[in-house]
Amino acid sequence: MNKYSHIQTEAYEANMQLPALGLVLFTFGNVSAADSSLGVFAIKPSGVPYADLTPDKMVVVDFEGQKVAGDLRFSSDTLTHAVLYKHWPKIGGIVHTHSTYATAWAQAQRSIPVFGTTHADYTTADIPCAPPMSDEMIKGNYEYQTGFQIIDCLKNNSLSYEEVEMILVGNHAPFTWGKNAAKAVHNSAVLEYIAKMAIVTEQINSQAPRLKPALIAKHFERKHGPDSYYGQ
């Protein structure tokens, strides 16, 4: 057992949840798991089918995006993960998928409005959609710049990564994060569910009203506020 085996196992188990939850097709997605005390994270290798993954195939990378352990090439999205870990010290897991409904909102370049209480259970804000990347950024280090595209979108919307753990990247797809890889996967599944419900809501009523502020606050606070009472 090596000193990175704990995050390799965590990353492997989280990655295997993506196809189980219907969040990926073929190899369209990745999860990473970080150990901030070591300054590294483990991430899915690029282009390897989920059925062929094992914990020891997870590639270990530092927060500068340099490989420190593993025989395979790391995910093409690795530098995006590295930027987020470097700038957001309180997260321990990141997920990127091309799940159908969340990606549809990203391709439409639309944030997902707070239509209902399921959404408000997780965040009081619309799920933001980062504007498409500039041509200059695209021509540069694309995956590295995607990290800043995400960071800048939250800043420009006065949102904290601790409050909003999911985002859409315009014309691209969703990213989610959390205190560990399992929570990031949970957030990815929730985002897809919210995105699907929002699309159906607009199909039923194209003028559907946003959830009123009192209900947004109530549902968020009962799960996350100082006097929360949801769960055991």
Sequence and secondary structure as in RCSB ss.txt:
>XXXX:A:sequence
MNKYSHIQTEAYEANMQLPALGLVLFTFGNVSAADSSLGVFAIKPSGVPYADLTPDKMVVVDFEGQKVAGDLRFS
SDTLTHAVLYKHWPKIGGIVHTHSTYATAWAQAQRSIPVFGTTHADYTTADIPCAPPMSDEMIKGNYEYQTGFQI
IDCLKNNSLSYEEVEMILVGNHAPFTWGKNAAKAVHNSAVLEYIAKMAIVTEQINSQAPRLKPALIAKHFERKHG
PDSYYGQ
>XXXX:A:secstr
  TTHHHHHHHHHHHHHHHHTT  STT EEEEEEETTTTEEEE BTT  GGG  GGGSEEEETTS EEE SS B 
TTHHHHHHHHHH TT  EEEEE  HHHHHHHHTT  B   SHHHHTT SS B EE    HHHHHS HHHHHHHHH
HHHHHHTT  TTT  EEEETTS EEEEESSHHHHHHHHHHHHHHHHHHHHHHHH TT     HHHHHHHHHHHHS
TT  S  
